[in-house]
């Protein structure tokens, strides 16, 4: 494509030389470049398309990077990356050693705060503003929050604190949930320009001086009259009450309005935080995105002309298997309800919603509320299933502890995106849930090794009515059989031996089982035949199975898709502190390393951290080499 204007822009300073008309042309090119890029890399498209003009206007008016610009929910930031020195690397987005799909501090000086989980920008901005004040630095702090992020409680906590602080932080709401209706037109744009101007703020100051000389009743009347006339078109009463100087709503795609309004805001001398309400259209400028139900929120690589995905698979995702299984169960059990935190399609609950709309509750980006709401449902005899990605469930840990576990309520947690998640990187990896849930009394924690096991575990939770339970499963697709036997509930706390061997036993938890099978095939060629067992449960662990493996093998290797402190820690605790019989078996553990694993394909991630088939086979082989188990027979096979 021809990018006449964009080709000349490497940094925001280049853009500040342009006219308003040139900025409008630049916005068209920047939108096209964003669409072209994501069609090749996959990623989050809709939200970025909605902030193209806003991104240009912000960098045009403010002195970034000295002025701090924080993009809440970092998937809005692709246009920002293109304008801030990363244009020539943008097609490495979400690839190994390439640009991150969210905001990452180490990537650019234009990224002052890492944002991948939502609703953190205003809190971080408050911290930056306090620091600037202490350093006598008058740099501006601008927080762009939106794409649903204002639904989270943390954002309101921050708004409350900032509003009471009288510090001039600029909060911009990217409101892409409402259409551009009558309030957002020429009159509203004109009024917002007026309200943000020095003339209007001087009028307000004059009114305050006048009212201070008048009786309370008259001064209150003046104030109410001004607020009422303003709120007729702005609706800013809530944010005014919180202590903000509210402006808007304005058309977030109108450069001619955005630039003067932002310039007025930049030059305001009021000691008060400012809230600018911008209405945008998610997926703006790309017809397939505008027509899509989720506005192309997150996409795989796609055909630029049609918008059709280029990756096709007949295999079902784990998320869809969960959605279908729970939906089918709900046909027979009217007490089943499902809750998600703004991830209905991502968790497969759109399937549930199509059949049981009155029993599906999407609470927005509010994981804490989702968990405690489920606890309330459980007290009334319902069977709540809370479907949340592992990485987002971390936000609700206090609620899991106090509102669910402490009260021993039978809330069922469907933990999606367990383990490494590929291009979404470390902020979205499901690394810690085994560890943080295993510490809680009475919890049942399951990890299916395949999709049939997931179905069986969902069906198992249907009958767990006396305690909380969880099942964790990975991103991606898998194999699924249609055998009725493969849908039966599993016995609580019981694993299974899948292959009986000798000397070394491998105890797997989760979907690394297929890699373990492949590793053993590699070793069989060398005459090595380990035992393979599937633990199924991280809690309670199957101590009978553990005893059997320990009593009949010289070495035990555990493997799990999670951090230290999880399943392996429970195994070691049993062996060293609870097992009556002394253990001579040597135990090794494979779990996630003590680092955050960078974004790349999930296969590359598991290879890097030594959890692919080849790495597992080499780990077992090293046990043989180091300990000379059957070494003569092993050496003979090598020669052959």
C-alpha positions as CSV (number, residue, x, y, z in Angstrom):
1,X,0.0,0.0,0.0
2,X,1.0,3.6,-0.6
3,X,1.5,5.5,2.7
4,X,2.3,9.0,1.5
5,X,2.1,10.7,4.9
6,X,2.8,7.7,7.2
7,X,6.1,7.0,5.4
8,X,7.4,10.3,6.7
9,X,6.5,9.7,10.3
10,X,8.9,7.8,12.5
11,X,8.2,9.6,15.8
12,X,5.5,12.0,17.1
13,X,7.9,15.0,16.6
14,X,7.6,14.4,12.8
15,X,3.9,14.5,13.0
16,X,3.7,17.8,14.8
17,X,4.8,19.6,11.7
18,X,1.6,18.6,9.8
19,X,-1.6,20.5,9.3
20,X,-5.0,19.4,10.5
21,X,-5.9,18.3,7.0
22,X,-2.6,16.3,6.8
23,X,-3.6,14.7,10.1
24,X,-6.9,13.5,8.6
25,X,-5.0,11.9,5.7
26,X,-2.6,10.4,8.1
27,X,-5.4,8.8,10.1
28,X,-6.6,7.0,7.0
29,X,-3.2,5.7,6.3
30,X,-2.6,4.7,10.0
31,X,-5.8,2.8,10.0
32,X,-4.9,1.0,6.8
33,X,-1.5,0.1,8.1
34,X,-3.0,-1.3,11.3
35,X,-5.4,-3.5,9.4
36,X,-2.7,-4.7,7.0
37,X,-0.4,-5.5,9.9
38,X,-2.9,-7.5,11.9
39,X,-4.1,-9.4,8.9
40,X,-0.5,-10.8,8.7
41,X,0.2,-11.2,12.5
42,X,-3.2,-11.8,14.1
43,X,-3.9,-10.0,17.3
44,X,-6.3,-7.4,18.7
45,X,-7.7,-5.2,15.9
46,X,-11.1,-3.6,16.7
47,X,-10.0,-1.5,19.7
48,X,-7.0,-0.1,17.9
49,X,-9.1,0.9,14.9
50,X,-11.3,2.9,17.2
51,X,-8.6,5.1,18.6
52,X,-6.6,6.0,15.4
53,X,-7.6,9.6,15.4
54,X,-7.3,9.9,19.2
55,X,-3.8,8.4,19.1
56,X,-2.7,10.9,16.4
57,X,-4.3,13.9,18.3
58,X,-2.7,13.0,21.6
59,X,0.8,12.7,20.2
60,X,0.2,15.8,18.1
61,X,-0.8,18.0,21.1
62,X,1.2,16.5,24.0
63,X,4.9,16.4,24.3
64,X,5.3,12.6,24.5
65,X,7.3,10.9,25.8
66,X,8.0,13.6,28.4
67,X,4.2,13.8,28.9
68,X,3.2,10.4,30.1
69,X,0.6,8.6,27.9
70,X,-0.8,5.4,29.4
71,X,-2.9,3.1,27.3
72,X,-5.2,1.1,29.5
73,X,-5.9,-2.4,28.1
74,X,-2.8,-2.4,25.9
75,X,-4.5,-3.9,22.9
76,X,-5.6,-0.4,22.0
77,X,-1.9,0.5,21.4
78,X,-1.1,-0.8,17.9
79,X,-1.5,2.6,16.2
80,X,0.5,4.1,19.0
81,X,3.4,1.7,18.4
82,X,3.4,2.6,14.7
83,X,3.8,6.3,15.5
84,X,6.4,5.9,18.2
85,X,9.5,4.5,16.4
86,X,8.3,1.0,15.8
87,X,6.7,1.3,12.4
88,X,9.4,-0.8,10.7
89,X,9.1,-3.6,13.2
90,X,5.3,-3.6,13.4
91,X,5.0,-6.8,11.3
92,X,6.9,-8.6,14.0
93,X,4.0,-8.0,16.3
94,X,3.3,-11.0,18.6
95,X,6.1,-13.0,17.1
96,X,9.3,-14.4,18.7
97,X,11.7,-11.6,19.4
98,X,9.2,-9.1,18.0
99,X,6.9,-6.4,19.3
100,X,4.6,-7.4,22.2
101,X,0.9,-7.4,21.6
102,X,0.3,-5.2,24.6
103,X,2.2,-2.3,26.2
104,X,5.6,-3.2,27.6
105,X,7.9,-0.7,29.4
106,X,11.1,-2.2,28.1
107,X,10.0,-1.9,24.5
108,X,9.9,1.9,24.2
109,X,10.3,5.1,26.2
110,X,6.9,6.0,24.9
111,X,5.5,3.2,27.0
112,X,5.7,4.5,30.6
113,X,3.6,1.7,32.1
114,X,3.0,-1.9,31.1
115,X,-0.7,-2.6,30.4
116,X,-2.2,-5.9,29.4
117,X,-4.7,-6.4,32.2
118,X,-7.3,-3.7,32.2
119,X,-8.2,-0.8,34.5
120,X,-4.8,0.0,35.9
121,X,-4.0,3.3,34.0
122,X,-5.6,5.8,36.4
123,X,-3.9,4.3,39.5
124,X,-0.6,4.2,37.7
125,X,-1.2,7.7,36.5
126,X,-1.9,8.9,40.0
127,X,1.5,7.4,41.1
128,X,3.3,9.1,38.3
129,X,1.6,12.5,39.0
130,X,2.6,12.3,42.7
131,X,6.2,11.5,41.7
132,X,6.2,14.4,39.2
133,X,4.9,16.8,41.8
134,X,7.5,15.7,44.3
135,X,10.2,16.3,41.6
136,X,8.7,19.7,40.7
137,X,8.1,18.4,37.2
138,X,5.1,19.8,35.3
139,X,4.9,17.0,32.7
140,X,1.3,16.0,31.9
141,X,-0.2,12.6,32.8
142,X,-2.7,11.3,30.3
143,X,-4.6,8.0,31.0
144,X,-6.6,6.5,28.1
145,X,-9.1,4.0,29.5
146,X,-11.8,2.2,27.6
147,X,-12.9,-0.8,25.7
148,X,-14.8,-2.0,28.7
149,X,-12.0,-1.2,31.2
150,X,-14.1,1.3,33.1
151,X,-16.3,-1.6,34.3
152,X,-13.7,-2.8,36.8
153,X,-13.7,-1.8,40.4
154,X,-10.1,-0.7,40.5
155,X,-10.8,2.0,37.9
156,X,-13.5,3.5,40.2
157,X,-11.2,3.3,43.3
158,X,-8.7,5.3,41.3
159,X,-11.2,7.8,40.0
160,X,-12.4,8.4,43.6
161,X,-8.9,9.0,44.8
162,X,-7.8,11.1,41.9
163,X,-11.0,13.2,42.1
164,X,-10.3,14.0,45.8
165,X,-6.7,14.8,45.2
166,X,-7.1,18.0,43.1
167,X,-4.2,16.9,40.9
168,X,-4.4,17.7,37.2
169,X,-4.4,14.2,35.8
170,X,-6.1,13.8,32.4
171,X,-8.4,10.8,32.1
172,X,-9.7,10.1,28.6
173,X,-12.6,7.6,28.2
174,X,-12.5,5.7,24.9
175,X,-16.2,4.9,24.9
176,X,-16.7,2.4,22.1
177,X,-19.9,0.9,23.6
178,X,-22.4,3.5,22.5
179,X,-23.3,4.8,19.1
180,X,-22.6,8.4,18.0
181,X,-26.1,9.8,18.6
182,X,-27.5,13.3,19.0
183,X,-25.4,14.3,22.0
184,X,-22.3,13.7,20.0
185,X,-22.7,16.0,17.1
186,X,-21.9,19.6,16.1
187,X,-23.5,21.1,19.2
188,X,-21.7,18.8,21.6
189,X,-18.4,19.3,19.9
190,X,-18.9,23.1,20.0
191,X,-19.9,23.0,23.6
192,X,-16.9,20.9,24.6
193,X,-14.5,23.3,22.9
194,X,-16.2,26.1,24.8
195,X,-16.1,24.3,28.2
196,X,-12.4,23.5,27.8
197,X,-11.5,27.0,26.9
198,X,-9.9,29.6,29.1
199,X,-12.9,31.9,28.6
200,X,-15.3,29.4,30.1
201,X,-13.1,28.5,33.0
202,X,-12.7,32.2,33.7
203,X,-16.5,32.5,33.7
204,X,-16.7,29.7,36.2
205,X,-14.1,31.4,38.3
206,X,-16.1,34.6,38.1
207,X,-19.3,32.8,39.1
208,X,-17.5,31.4,42.1
209,X,-16.3,34.8,43.2
210,X,-19.8,36.3,42.8
211,X,-21.4,33.4,44.6
212,X,-19.1,33.8,47.5
213,X,-20.5,37.3,48.1
214,X,-24.1,36.1,48.0
215,X,-26.3,34.2,50.3
216,X,-26.0,30.4,50.3
217,X,-29.3,29.9,48.6
218,X,-28.5,32.3,45.7
219,X,-25.0,30.8,45.2
220,X,-26.4,27.3,45.2
221,X,-28.9,28.4,42.6
222,X,-26.1,29.8,40.4
223,X,-24.0,26.6,40.7
224,X,-27.0,24.3,40.0
225,X,-28.0,26.4,37.0
226,X,-24.5,26.1,35.5
227,X,-24.3,22.4,36.2
228,X,-27.7,21.7,34.8
229,X,-27.1,23.6,31.6
230,X,-23.8,21.8,31.2
231,X,-25.3,18.3,31.9
232,X,-28.1,18.8,29.4
233,X,-25.6,17.9,26.7
234,X,-22.6,16.4,28.5
235,X,-24.1,14.1,31.1
236,X,-21.0,14.6,33.2
237,X,-22.7,14.8,36.7
238,X,-21.2,11.5,38.0
239,X,-17.6,12.5,37.1
240,X,-18.2,16.1,38.4
241,X,-19.4,14.6,41.7
242,X,-16.2,12.6,41.9
243,X,-14.2,15.8,41.6
244,X,-13.4,15.9,37.9
245,X,-13.8,18.7,35.4
246,X,-15.9,16.7,32.9
247,X,-15.8,17.4,29.1
248,X,-17.8,15.6,26.4
249,X,-19.0,13.4,25.0
250,X,-17.2,14.3,21.7
251,X,-16.7,12.4,18.5
252,X,-13.4,10.5,18.9
253,X,-13.0,10.3,15.2
254,X,-13.1,14.0,14.5
255,X,-9.6,15.3,14.3
256,X,-10.8,18.9,13.9
257,X,-12.5,18.7,17.2
258,X,-10.0,16.5,19.1
259,X,-7.0,18.7,18.5
260,X,-8.4,22.0,19.8
261,X,-10.1,20.3,22.7
262,X,-6.8,18.6,23.7
263,X,-4.9,21.8,23.3
264,X,-7.4,23.6,25.5
265,X,-7.1,20.8,28.1
266,X,-3.3,21.0,27.9
267,X,-3.3,24.7,28.7
268,X,-6.0,24.6,31.5
269,X,-4.6,26.0,34.7
270,X,-7.2,24.5,37.0
271,X,-6.1,22.5,40.0
272,X,-8.5,19.6,39.2
273,X,-8.4,16.4,37.3
274,X,-9.9,16.4,33.9
275,X,-12.2,13.8,32.4
276,X,-12.7,13.8,28.6
277,X,-15.4,11.5,27.2
278,X,-14.7,10.4,23.6
279,X,-17.2,8.2,21.8
280,X,-15.5,5.9,19.2
281,X,-16.5,3.0,17.0
282,X,-14.8,-0.3,17.6
283,X,-13.5,-1.6,14.3
284,X,-13.9,1.8,12.7
285,X,-13.0,1.9,9.0
286,X,-12.9,-1.8,8.3
287,X,-16.3,-3.2,7.2
288,X,-15.7,-6.8,8.3
289,X,-14.8,-5.6,11.8
290,X,-17.7,-3.2,12.0
291,X,-20.1,-6.0,11.1
292,X,-18.6,-8.6,13.4
293,X,-20.3,-9.3,16.7
294,X,-17.1,-8.7,18.7
295,X,-15.8,-6.0,16.2
296,X,-12.7,-8.1,15.5
297,X,-11.6,-7.9,19.1
298,X,-9.0,-10.6,18.8
299,X,-8.3,-12.3,15.5
300,X,-6.0,-14.8,13.8
301,X,-4.4,-13.9,10.5
302,X,-7.1,-13.0,8.0
303,X,-7.7,-12.2,4.3
304,X,-7.4,-8.4,4.0
305,X,-10.3,-8.1,1.4
306,X,-12.8,-10.4,3.0
307,X,-11.9,-10.5,6.7
308,X,-12.0,-14.3,6.6
309,X,-9.6,-16.1,8.9
310,X,-6.7,-17.8,7.1
311,X,-6.3,-20.5,9.8
312,X,-8.9,-23.2,9.7
313,X,-9.2,-26.3,11.8
314,X,-11.9,-28.9,12.2
315,X,-10.8,-29.5,15.7
316,X,-12.7,-28.1,18.6
317,X,-11.1,-25.8,21.1
318,X,-11.0,-26.6,24.8
319,X,-13.2,-23.5,25.4
320,X,-15.9,-24.7,23.0
321,X,-15.9,-28.2,24.5
322,X,-16.4,-26.6,27.9
323,X,-19.2,-24.4,26.6
324,X,-21.0,-27.3,24.9
325,X,-20.7,-29.7,27.8
326,X,-21.9,-27.2,30.4
327,X,-24.8,-26.1,28.1
328,X,-25.9,-29.8,27.6
329,X,-25.7,-30.4,31.4
330,X,-27.9,-27.3,32.0
331,X,-30.6,-28.8,29.9
332,X,-31.0,-31.4,32.6
333,X,-30.2,-29.3,35.6
334,X,-31.9,-25.9,36.0
335,X,-29.7,-25.0,38.9
336,X,-26.6,-24.6,36.7
337,X,-25.7,-21.0,36.0
338,X,-22.6,-19.5,34.4
339,X,-20.7,-16.3,35.0
340,X,-18.0,-14.7,33.0
341,X,-16.1,-11.4,33.2
342,X,-16.4,-9.8,29.8
343,X,-15.1,-13.0,28.0
344,X,-18.2,-14.7,26.9
345,X,-17.0,-15.9,23.5
346,X,-13.4,-16.4,24.7
347,X,-14.5,-18.9,27.4
348,X,-17.0,-20.7,25.2
349,X,-20.0,-19.4,27.1
350,X,-21.5,-17.9,24.0
351,X,-22.6,-21.5,23.3
352,X,-24.2,-21.6,26.8
353,X,-25.8,-18.3,26.3
354,X,-27.5,-19.3,23.0
355,X,-29.4,-22.0,24.9
356,X,-29.7,-20.6,28.4
357,X,-29.6,-16.8,28.1
358,X,-31.4,-16.2,31.4
359,X,-28.7,-18.3,33.2
360,X,-25.6,-16.6,31.8
361,X,-24.3,-13.5,33.5
362,X,-21.5,-11.4,32.0
363,X,-20.5,-9.0,34.7
364,X,-18.0,-7.0,32.7
365,X,-14.3,-6.7,33.6
366,X,-15.0,-7.4,37.2
367,X,-13.5,-10.7,38.3
368,X,-13.8,-10.0,42.0
369,X,-17.5,-9.3,41.7
370,X,-17.9,-12.4,39.5
371,X,-16.5,-14.7,42.2
372,X,-18.5,-13.2,45.1
373,X,-21.7,-13.2,43.0
374,X,-21.1,-16.9,42.4
375,X,-20.7,-17.4,46.1
376,X,-24.0,-15.7,46.7
377,X,-25.7,-18.0,44.1
378,X,-24.1,-21.0,45.8
379,X,-25.7,-20.1,49.2
380,X,-29.1,-20.4,47.5
381,X,-28.6,-23.9,46.2
382,X,-27.5,-23.0,42.6
383,X,-24.5,-24.5,40.8
384,X,-22.5,-21.5,39.6
385,X,-19.7,-22.0,37.1
386,X,-17.3,-19.1,37.0
387,X,-15.4,-19.2,33.6
388,X,-12.3,-16.9,33.8
389,X,-8.9,-17.1,32.3
390,X,-6.2,-18.2,34.7
391,X,-4.3,-14.9,34.4
392,X,-7.5,-12.9,35.2
393,X,-8.5,-15.1,38.1
394,X,-5.5,-13.8,40.0
395,X,-7.3,-10.6,40.4
396,X,-10.0,-12.3,42.5
397,X,-7.8,-14.2,44.8
398,X,-9.1,-12.5,48.0
399,X,-12.7,-13.3,47.0
400,X,-11.7,-16.9,46.3
401,X,-10.2,-17.2,49.7
402,X,-12.7,-15.4,51.9
403,X,-16.0,-15.5,50.0
404,X,-15.7,-19.1,48.6
405,X,-13.1,-21.2,50.3
406,X,-13.5,-20.0,53.9
407,X,-17.3,-20.5,53.6
408,X,-16.7,-23.8,51.8
409,X,-19.2,-22.9,49.1
410,X,-19.5,-25.1,46.0
411,X,-18.5,-22.6,43.4
412,X,-17.1,-24.3,40.3
413,X,-14.2,-22.5,38.6
414,X,-13.6,-23.2,34.9
415,X,-10.0,-21.9,34.5
416,X,-9.3,-21.3,30.8
417,X,-5.9,-20.5,29.2
418,X,-4.0,-22.7,31.7
419,X,-0.3,-22.9,30.9
420,X,1.6,-21.0,28.2
421,X,-0.6,-19.1,25.7
422,X,1.8,-18.3,22.8
423,X,1.6,-14.9,21.2
424,X,-0.3,-13.3,24.1
425,X,2.8,-13.7,26.2
426,X,3.6,-13.6,29.9
427,X,0.8,-11.3,31.0
428,X,-1.8,-13.8,29.8
429,X,0.0,-17.0,30.7
430,X,-1.8,-19.3,33.2
431,X,1.2,-19.9,35.4
432,X,0.1,-19.6,39.0
433,X,-3.4,-21.0,39.6
434,X,-2.3,-24.5,40.7
435,X,0.0,-22.9,43.3
436,X,-2.4,-20.3,44.6
437,X,-5.4,-22.6,44.8
438,X,-3.6,-25.6,46.2
439,X,-2.9,-23.7,49.4
440,X,-6.7,-23.4,50.1
441,X,-8.3,-25.9,52.4
442,X,-11.1,-28.2,50.9
443,X,-10.5,-27.1,47.3
444,X,-10.7,-29.8,44.6
445,X,-8.4,-29.0,41.7
446,X,-8.4,-30.9,38.4
447,X,-6.4,-30.7,35.2
448,X,-7.6,-32.7,32.2
449,X,-5.0,-34.3,29.9
450,X,-7.3,-34.1,26.9
451,X,-10.7,-32.9,25.9
452,X,-12.5,-36.1,26.9
453,X,-11.0,-35.8,30.3
454,X,-12.3,-32.2,30.4
455,X,-15.8,-33.4,29.8
456,X,-15.4,-36.0,32.5
457,X,-14.2,-33.4,35.0
458,X,-17.0,-31.0,34.2
459,X,-19.4,-33.8,34.7
460,X,-17.6,-34.6,38.0
461,X,-18.2,-31.1,39.3
462,X,-22.0,-31.5,38.8
463,X,-22.0,-33.7,41.9
464,X,-19.5,-31.7,44.1
465,X,-22.0,-29.9,46.3
466,X,-20.0,-29.6,49.5
467,X,-16.9,-27.7,48.6
468,X,-15.3,-25.5,45.9
469,X,-13.8,-27.1,42.9
470,X,-11.8,-26.1,39.8
471,X,-10.7,-27.5,36.5
472,X,-8.0,-25.9,34.4
473,X,-7.5,-26.4,30.7
474,X,-5.2,-25.0,28.0
475,X,-5.8,-22.7,25.1
476,X,-6.1,-24.3,21.7
477,X,-7.6,-27.4,20.2
478,X,-7.4,-31.1,20.9
479,X,-8.6,-34.6,20.0
480,X,-12.1,-35.7,21.1
481,X,-13.7,-39.1,21.0
482,X,-17.4,-39.9,21.0
483,X,-17.3,-42.8,23.4
484,X,-19.9,-42.6,26.2
485,X,-17.2,-44.0,28.6
486,X,-15.2,-40.9,27.9
487,X,-17.9,-38.7,29.5
488,X,-18.3,-40.5,32.8
489,X,-17.3,-38.6,36.0
490,X,-14.0,-39.5,37.5
491,X,-13.4,-40.5,41.1
492,X,-12.3,-37.6,43.3
493,X,-8.6,-37.6,43.9
494,X,-7.8,-40.6,41.8
495,X,-5.2,-40.7,39.0
496,X,-4.4,-43.5,36.5
497,X,-1.5,-45.5,35.2
498,X,-1.5,-45.4,31.4
499,X,1.7,-47.3,30.6
500,X,3.6,-49.7,32.9
501,X,7.4,-49.6,32.6
502,X,10.4,-49.9,34.9
503,X,12.9,-47.8,36.8
504,X,11.6,-44.4,36.0
505,X,8.0,-43.2,36.5
506,X,6.6,-40.1,34.9
507,X,3.6,-38.5,36.7
508,X,1.9,-35.9,34.6
509,X,-0.7,-33.3,35.5
510,X,-2.5,-31.6,32.7
511,X,-2.2,-31.4,28.9
512,X,1.5,-32.1,28.7
513,X,0.4,-35.8,28.6
514,X,0.7,-36.0,24.8
515,X,4.2,-34.7,25.0
516,X,5.0,-37.4,27.6
517,X,3.6,-40.1,25.3
518,X,5.8,-38.8,22.5
519,X,8.9,-38.6,24.7
520,X,8.4,-42.3,25.8
521,X,8.1,-43.3,22.1
522,X,11.5,-41.7,21.6
523,X,12.9,-43.6,24.6
524,X,11.4,-46.9,23.6
525,X,13.6,-46.9,20.5
526,X,16.6,-46.8,22.8
527,X,15.2,-49.7,24.9
528,X,14.1,-47.4,27.8
529,X,10.5,-48.0,29.0
530,X,9.3,-45.5,31.7
531,X,6.0,-45.8,33.4
532,X,3.5,-43.1,32.6
533,X,0.8,-42.0,34.9
534,X,-1.8,-39.2,34.8
535,X,-2.4,-37.5,38.2
536,X,-5.7,-35.8,37.1
537,X,-5.9,-34.0,40.5
538,X,-3.6,-31.4,41.9
539,X,-5.7,-31.6,45.1
540,X,-6.4,-33.9,46.6
541,X,-3.4,-35.8,45.3
542,X,-3.7,-39.5,44.8
543,X,-1.4,-40.8,47.6
544,X,-2.2,-44.5,46.7
545,X,-1.0,-43.9,43.2
546,X,2.1,-42.1,44.5
547,X,2.9,-44.9,46.9
548,X,2.6,-47.4,44.0
549,X,5.0,-45.4,41.9
550,X,7.4,-44.8,44.7
551,X,7.5,-48.4,45.8
552,X,8.1,-49.8,42.3
553,X,10.5,-47.3,40.7
554,X,13.9,-45.9,41.5
555,X,13.1,-42.5,40.0
556,X,10.0,-40.3,39.8
557,X,9.6,-37.4,37.5
558,X,6.6,-35.0,37.9
559,X,5.5,-32.6,35.2
560,X,2.9,-29.8,35.3
561,X,2.0,-26.7,33.4
562,X,2.5,-24.2,36.2
563,X,4.9,-22.5,38.5
564,X,6.8,-23.9,41.4
565,X,4.8,-24.3,44.6
566,X,2.0,-26.2,42.8
567,X,1.5,-29.9,42.2
568,X,5.2,-30.9,42.6
569,X,5.3,-29.1,45.9
570,X,2.3,-31.1,47.1
571,X,4.0,-34.4,46.0
572,X,7.2,-33.5,47.8
573,X,5.3,-32.5,50.9
574,X,3.5,-35.8,51.0
575,X,6.8,-37.8,50.5
576,X,8.8,-35.9,53.1
577,X,6.2,-35.0,55.7
578,X,3.2,-37.4,55.5
579,X,4.3,-40.7,53.9
580,X,4.9,-43.3,56.6
581,X,7.2,-45.5,54.6
582,X,10.7,-44.2,54.0
583,X,11.3,-43.3,50.4
584,X,14.5,-44.2,48.6
585,X,13.1,-43.1,45.2
586,X,14.7,-40.0,43.8
587,X,12.3,-37.4,42.7
588,X,12.7,-34.8,40.0
589,X,10.2,-32.1,39.0
590,X,9.5,-30.3,35.8
591,X,7.5,-27.0,36.1
592,X,7.7,-23.5,34.8
593,X,11.0,-21.8,35.3
594,X,11.4,-18.8,37.7
595,X,10.9,-16.3,35.0
596,X,8.2,-14.8,32.7
597,X,8.3,-16.6,29.3
598,X,8.4,-14.2,26.4
599,X,5.7,-14.2,23.6
600,X,6.2,-16.6,20.8
601,X,4.4,-19.7,19.6
602,X,3.3,-22.0,22.4
603,X,5.4,-24.8,20.8
604,X,8.5,-22.6,21.0
605,X,7.6,-21.6,24.6
606,X,7.4,-25.2,25.8
607,X,10.6,-26.0,23.9
608,X,12.4,-23.1,25.6
609,X,11.3,-24.2,29.0
610,X,12.1,-27.9,28.5
611,X,8.5,-29.2,28.4
612,X,8.2,-30.5,24.8
613,X,8.6,-34.2,23.9
614,X,12.3,-33.9,23.0
615,X,13.2,-32.1,26.2
616,X,11.3,-34.6,28.4
617,X,12.9,-37.5,26.7
618,X,16.4,-35.9,27.2
619,X,15.5,-35.3,30.9
620,X,14.7,-39.0,31.4
621,X,17.7,-40.1,29.4
622,X,19.9,-38.0,31.6
623,X,18.5,-39.7,34.7
624,X,19.6,-43.0,33.1
625,X,23.1,-41.7,32.2
626,X,23.7,-40.1,35.5
627,X,22.6,-43.1,37.5
628,X,23.7,-46.0,35.3
629,X,20.3,-47.7,35.4
630,X,20.5,-50.7,33.1
631,X,23.4,-49.0,31.6
632,X,24.8,-52.1,29.9
633,X,21.5,-52.8,28.2
634,X,21.0,-49.1,27.3
635,X,24.5,-48.9,25.8
636,X,23.9,-52.0,23.8
637,X,20.8,-50.5,22.2
638,X,22.7,-47.3,21.4
639,X,25.3,-49.3,19.4
640,X,22.6,-51.2,17.6
